[in-house]
Every structure is written in C-alpha cells, then in structure tokens.
Amino acid sequence: MPYPHAVLVALLALPVAAATLPKAAPEEAGISTGRLQRVSSLMRRYISAGDIAGSVTLVARKGRSQLDGKRLVSRKTVELMTANHIGALPVWNDTLRGYRFGLGFRVREDTGQSALLGSNGSYGWGGAYGTYFWVDPQEQMIGILMIQLMPYAHLNIRPEFQNAATQAIID
C-alpha cells in the first residue's frame, strides 16, 4: 500500500438550510462540457465504488493511478500543480501562514509559521461548507474530512482533524 498512514474520515452530512444556487453552463466558467462530463463520470465511479479518496489518491500518487488502462495525470503535471506559484506573496488568512498557493492547492513551505502539524511540501484544499483534505508526501499520509455545514469555523474542526491525525503517526 503506497500510503500506509492513510486516514479517511467521513462525517455524516449535517442538514443545512441552503438557498438554491444559480446554474451556469460549464463554458461560462472556462470548462468544456465534455471535460466536465469526463471528470463527473470519474468522480461518480469513485463514489459508487466507495472510494471517495480516489481523486486525492490520484494526485498523492503523482498520477500513477489508472482508470480503464489510461494514465489520467502525469507526474510532471502533479509537480506543477503542487509547486509554489505565488513566490513570497503573503496569504490573506492567518490559518494559512506558512503556506503558498500552487495550481489548485495550498502548498506548505514553512513549518515554523504553520499552525498545523505536517511536513514542508504537503498540500491540500478546503471547500466552502467545511470539506477538507491534505496530502503529506513525506509521511505518506492523506486526510479527508467530509462535512456539509455553514458556518463551520466555530468548530475549529479542520485544524483539529489534521493535527489529531498527524499526532497518531507511530514511528
């Protein structure tokens, strides 16, 4: 198993009253309909197979996962996605001190500045309603938090989840 310390935590979706979101064509967001359908199909397969961590694992393994005999993401693409693309520009949020941004991910560059346990080179992202994931290549660890709650910041669940999971590593 390439990630022996893999962590997957799924919390039951909490009922949240939410307004209906407006709909837009994928092209309005700069995504082709065909590409969106392929990604959607892939995600449905992961979810149907009970493998919600599949897309995170795909990136964590630097694209080595395959579906239907095709390589989906190259190693060089993942390296580009998880590299710092903002240099020393400050990040606006105190919880992201020590991080910079790649292409689609926050990327940890300064352990001393970060409020989270983990390693330099780790990366991840968080969703608007509390979902969260991170990959720590040095520890060979992924973490996925699945919640649907707004607001969620008062729970401090994201940092507590990552810190607790990282503290559970036994060397």
Number of C-alpha atoms within 10 A of each C-alpha: 5 10 15 10 18 18 16 16 13 12 12 9 10 10 10 11 8 8 6 6 6 5 6 8 10 14 10 8 8 8 11 12 11 10 11 13 12 11 12 12 12 15 17 14 15 15 13 10 10 10 13 18 19 17 16 17 20 16 21 24 18 18 19 16 18 11 10 6 7 9 11 14 16 14 14 11 13 17 15 13 19 24 20 20 14 12 10 9 9 13 15 8 8 12 13 18 19 20 26 23 23 20 16 11 20 24 26 27 20 14 16 11 14 18 14 21 16 23 18 18 19 23 27 22 15 16 12 11 15 19 19 20 21 22 25 22 18 11 16 15 23 26 21 25 21 19 20 18 17 15 11 15 11 7 10 10 16 18 15 13 18 21 15 12 20 21 11 9 10 6 3
